Amino acid sequence: MKVTSSDLEVMEKRYRARFVNSLSGYKSANLVGTINGHEQTNLAVVSSAFHVGADPALLGMIFRPATVPRHSLENILETGSFTVNQIHSEIVEQAHQTSARYERAESEFSAVGLTPQYSDDFVAPYVQESRLKMGLSLASHQTIDLNQTVLVIGRIIEVLVDEDAVQPDGYIDIGSLDAVSITGLDSYHVGERISRLSYAKTSHPIRRLTVSGTESNG
């Protein structure tokens, strides 16, 4: 099967959205928690979060064009704060339901049965049920001219994670948190680790590592 740009242009709108969204493969599955100045909370599933840098610690996300109200984006721009909460298999259905178009006054937390959690040092709500969550402050945002989507970059202010998942070398064992990923717009998956591998150097062969980062004998 060969699909050209011309074929994409004439595809039915929803078919094209599913097709193109599937092309990038497995994507991280997260819930973005926000609040506005009237203390109205919002929760939205996103699959566009990506690593920007470690020093400073930055995370990026893409939001769809503001052709209709985008409560999460509006709240981020208003307060400068948001949380990113990893989805695990036990909350997949509640997380997916947050993509429905609720009215601004109706919190997705209440609508889908998830619990807002607040930190003493952070204004935006976390998802209590999540096992890996980050509080971020807005560092940068810009509209992408090509399609009017909005790139948001946040600075990581704090991380809440199950301590047992953090390995001695700093690696977070995402698999132990039962984290899920998304393909397309609506398909959720649990990952399976093949192996950890040593740092790649031209002068040394690749070695298999244990989860904790030590050399494996297997």
C-alpha positions as CSV (number, residue, x, y, z in Angstrom):
1,M,0.0,0.0,0.0
2,K,1.4,3.4,-1.0
3,V,-0.2,6.6,0.2
4,T,0.9,9.9,-1.3
5,S,0.4,13.5,-0.1
6,S,-2.3,13.8,-2.7
7,D,-4.0,10.7,-1.3
8,L,-3.9,12.3,2.2
9,E,-5.5,15.5,1.0
10,V,-8.6,13.7,-0.3
11,M,-9.1,11.3,2.6
12,E,-12.2,11.6,4.7
13,K,-11.4,13.9,7.6
14,R,-11.7,11.3,10.5
15,Y,-10.0,8.5,8.5
16,R,-7.1,10.8,7.7
17,A,-6.8,11.8,11.4
18,R,-6.6,8.2,12.5
19,F,-4.2,7.2,9.7
20,V,-1.7,10.1,10.2
21,N,-1.9,9.9,14.0
22,S,-0.9,6.2,13.8
23,L,2.2,6.9,11.7
24,S,4.4,8.1,14.6
25,G,4.0,4.8,16.5
26,Y,3.9,4.4,20.3
27,K,3.4,7.7,22.1
28,S,3.5,8.6,25.8
29,A,0.0,8.6,27.5
30,N,-0.5,11.4,30.0
31,L,-3.1,13.5,31.7
32,V,-2.5,17.3,31.9
33,G,-4.0,18.8,35.0
34,T,-4.7,22.6,35.1
35,I,-6.7,25.2,37.1
36,N,-7.8,28.7,36.3
37,G,-8.1,31.8,38.3
38,H,-11.7,30.9,39.4
39,E,-10.4,27.5,40.8
40,Q,-12.0,25.5,38.1
41,T,-10.0,22.4,37.4
42,N,-9.4,20.7,34.1
43,L,-8.0,17.4,33.0
44,A,-7.1,16.3,29.5
45,V,-5.5,13.2,28.0
46,V,-2.5,14.0,25.7
47,S,-0.2,11.9,23.6
48,S,2.2,14.7,22.5
49,A,4.5,15.1,25.5
50,F,8.2,14.9,24.7
51,H,11.6,15.4,26.2
52,V,13.2,18.8,25.4
53,G,16.2,18.8,27.7
54,A,17.6,17.7,31.0
55,D,19.6,20.8,32.1
56,P,17.3,22.7,32.6
57,A,14.7,20.0,32.8
58,L,12.1,20.8,30.1
59,L,9.1,19.0,28.7
60,G,7.2,19.9,25.5
61,M,3.7,19.3,24.3
62,I,1.7,20.2,21.2
63,F,-1.9,21.5,21.6
64,R,-4.4,21.6,18.8
65,P,-5.4,24.9,17.2
66,A,-7.6,27.2,19.3
67,T,-10.4,27.1,16.8
68,V,-12.7,26.0,19.7
69,P,-12.2,26.6,23.5
70,R,-9.1,24.7,24.7
71,H,-9.5,24.8,28.4
72,S,-6.1,23.2,29.3
73,L,-4.2,25.5,27.1
74,E,-6.1,28.6,28.3
75,N,-5.5,27.6,31.9
76,I,-1.8,27.1,31.3
77,L,-1.4,30.5,29.6
78,E,-3.4,32.1,32.5
79,T,-1.7,30.6,35.5
80,G,1.7,29.5,34.0
81,S,1.4,26.1,35.8
82,F,0.3,22.6,34.8
83,T,0.9,19.0,35.7
84,V,1.7,16.0,33.6
85,N,0.5,12.7,35.0
86,Q,1.4,9.3,33.5
87,I,-1.5,7.0,32.7
88,H,-1.4,3.3,33.8
89,S,-3.6,0.4,32.8
90,E,-6.0,0.8,35.8
91,I,-7.1,4.3,34.8
92,V,-7.1,4.0,31.0
93,E,-10.9,4.3,30.5
94,Q,-11.2,7.3,32.9
95,A,-8.2,9.0,31.2
96,H,-9.7,8.5,27.7
97,Q,-13.0,9.9,28.8
98,T,-11.4,13.2,29.6
99,S,-11.2,13.8,25.8
100,A,-14.9,14.4,25.7
101,R,-15.9,18.1,25.4
102,Y,-17.1,19.0,28.9
103,E,-18.3,22.5,29.7
104,R,-15.7,24.7,31.4
105,A,-17.6,24.7,34.7
106,E,-17.6,20.8,34.8
107,S,-14.3,19.4,36.1
108,E,-13.2,16.3,34.3
109,F,-11.8,15.0,37.6
110,S,-15.3,14.7,38.9
111,A,-16.8,13.6,35.6
112,V,-14.5,10.6,35.1
113,G,-13.9,9.7,38.8
114,L,-10.3,10.7,39.2
115,T,-8.9,12.5,42.3
116,P,-7.2,15.9,42.3
117,Q,-4.1,16.0,44.5
118,Y,-2.4,19.2,45.5
119,S,1.2,19.9,46.5
120,D,2.2,22.6,49.0
121,D,4.5,24.0,46.4
122,F,2.3,23.9,43.3
123,V,-1.0,25.4,42.2
124,A,-2.1,23.0,39.5
125,P,-3.8,19.7,40.4
126,Y,-2.1,16.3,40.1
127,V,-4.0,13.1,39.5
128,Q,-3.7,11.2,42.7
129,E,-4.1,7.8,41.0
130,S,-1.1,8.4,38.7
131,R,2.2,6.8,39.7
132,L,4.5,9.3,38.0
133,K,3.6,13.0,37.9
134,M,5.4,16.2,37.2
135,G,4.6,19.8,38.1
136,L,5.7,22.3,35.5
137,S,5.9,26.0,35.0
138,L,5.3,27.6,31.6
139,A,8.7,28.4,30.0
140,S,7.7,29.1,26.4
141,H,4.8,28.8,24.0
142,Q,4.5,29.6,20.3
143,T,2.0,29.0,17.5
144,I,3.3,26.9,14.6
145,D,2.6,28.7,11.4
146,L,2.2,25.6,9.3
147,N,-1.0,24.4,11.0
148,Q,-1.7,26.8,14.0
149,T,-1.0,24.1,16.6
150,V,0.6,25.5,19.8
151,L,3.9,24.3,21.1
152,V,4.1,24.6,24.9
153,I,7.4,24.0,26.8
154,G,7.4,23.6,30.5
155,R,10.2,23.7,33.1
156,I,9.9,20.7,35.5
157,I,9.5,22.1,39.0
158,E,8.9,18.9,40.9
159,V,8.5,15.2,40.3
160,L,6.3,12.8,42.3
161,V,7.2,9.1,41.6
162,D,7.1,5.8,43.3
163,E,10.6,5.5,44.9
164,D,11.1,1.9,44.1
165,A,10.9,2.7,40.3
166,V,14.0,4.9,40.4
167,Q,17.1,2.9,39.8
168,P,20.6,3.7,41.3
169,D,21.8,5.4,38.1
170,G,18.7,7.6,37.7
171,Y,16.8,5.5,35.2
172,I,13.1,5.3,36.0
173,D,11.7,1.8,35.4
174,I,8.5,2.9,33.6
175,G,7.4,-0.7,33.2
176,S,7.2,-1.2,36.9
177,L,4.7,1.6,37.0
178,D,2.4,-0.2,34.6
179,A,2.6,2.8,32.3
180,V,0.7,2.7,29.0
181,S,1.3,4.2,25.6
182,I,-1.0,5.4,22.8
183,T,-1.1,4.6,19.1
184,G,-3.4,6.5,16.8
185,L,-6.1,8.4,18.7
186,D,-7.6,5.7,20.8
187,S,-5.5,2.5,21.1
188,Y,-3.7,1.9,24.5
189,H,-0.8,-0.5,25.0
190,V,1.4,-1.8,27.8
191,G,5.1,-1.9,26.9
192,E,7.5,-4.8,27.4
193,R,11.2,-4.1,27.8
194,I,13.6,-6.0,25.5
195,S,16.7,-4.9,27.4
196,R,18.7,-2.0,28.7
197,L,21.9,-1.4,26.7
198,S,25.2,0.2,27.6
199,Y,26.2,3.7,26.4
200,A,27.2,3.5,22.8
201,K,30.9,4.1,22.0
202,T,32.8,3.4,18.8
203,S,35.6,1.7,20.8
204,H,33.4,-0.8,22.7
205,P,30.7,-3.3,21.8
206,I,27.2,-2.8,23.1
207,R,26.6,-4.7,26.4
208,R,23.3,-5.7,27.9
209,L,22.4,-4.2,31.3
210,T,20.1,-5.1,34.1
211,V,17.2,-2.9,35.0
212,S,19.3,-1.3,37.7
213,G,22.1,-0.4,35.2
214,T,24.7,-3.0,36.0
215,E,26.2,-5.3,33.3
216,S,24.1,-8.4,32.7
217,N,25.5,-11.8,32.6
218,G,22.7,-13.1,30.4
